[in-house]
């Protein structure tokens, strides 16, 4: 029984360490934002700007502006 507890602790620790990696945290965060923005009219995901000032934009939301 003690061996099983040690194995379960090890598995939990590996999962915890994996989920704390910056890349994984970023992917999870992006997915959460996509889900929340899904109801928006127009959303553009993962846009790369051209060189020389290359950048990557995760989400662009276009929405109708209400005016006078």
C-alpha positions as CSV (number, residue, x, y, z in Angstrom):
1,X,0.0,0.0,0.0
2,X,2.8,2.4,0.8
3,X,4.4,1.8,-2.6
4,X,1.1,2.7,-4.3
5,X,0.9,6.0,-2.4
6,X,4.5,6.8,-3.4
7,X,3.6,6.1,-7.1
8,X,0.5,8.2,-6.9
9,X,2.4,11.1,-5.3
10,X,5.1,10.8,-8.0
11,X,2.4,11.0,-10.8
12,X,0.7,14.0,-9.2
13,X,4.1,15.8,-8.9
14,X,4.9,15.1,-12.5
15,X,1.5,16.5,-13.6
16,X,1.9,19.5,-11.4
17,X,5.4,20.3,-12.7
18,X,4.2,19.8,-16.3
19,X,1.2,22.2,-15.9
20,X,3.5,24.8,-14.4
21,X,5.7,25.0,-17.5
22,X,5.4,28.5,-19.2
23,X,4.6,27.0,-22.6
24,X,1.8,24.8,-21.2
25,X,0.4,27.6,-19.0
26,X,0.3,29.8,-22.2
27,X,-1.5,27.2,-24.2
28,X,-4.1,26.6,-21.5
29,X,-4.6,30.4,-21.1
30,X,-5.0,30.9,-24.9
31,X,-7.6,28.1,-25.0
32,X,-9.6,29.6,-22.1
33,X,-9.7,33.0,-23.9
34,X,-10.8,31.3,-27.2
35,X,-13.6,29.6,-25.4
36,X,-14.8,32.9,-23.7
37,X,-14.5,34.9,-27.0
38,X,-16.3,32.2,-29.0
39,X,-19.6,34.1,-28.9
40,X,-18.0,37.3,-30.4
41,X,-19.0,38.2,-33.9
42,X,-15.6,38.1,-35.5
43,X,-12.4,36.9,-33.9
44,X,-9.0,36.3,-35.5
45,X,-6.5,34.0,-33.7
46,X,-2.8,33.7,-34.0
47,X,-1.7,36.6,-36.3
48,X,1.9,37.0,-37.2
49,X,3.2,40.4,-38.2
50,X,5.9,40.8,-40.9
51,X,9.6,41.4,-40.3
52,X,11.6,43.4,-39.1
53,X,9.5,43.8,-36.0
54,X,8.0,40.4,-36.0
55,X,5.3,39.8,-33.3
56,X,2.6,37.2,-32.7
57,X,-0.8,38.4,-31.7
58,X,-3.0,35.8,-30.0
59,X,-6.5,37.2,-30.5
60,X,-8.0,40.1,-32.4
61,X,-11.7,40.8,-31.7
62,X,-13.6,43.0,-34.2
63,X,-16.8,44.4,-33.0
64,X,-19.3,46.9,-34.3
65,X,-19.0,50.3,-32.5
66,X,-22.3,51.9,-31.6
67,X,-22.3,55.6,-32.3
68,X,-24.8,58.5,-32.3
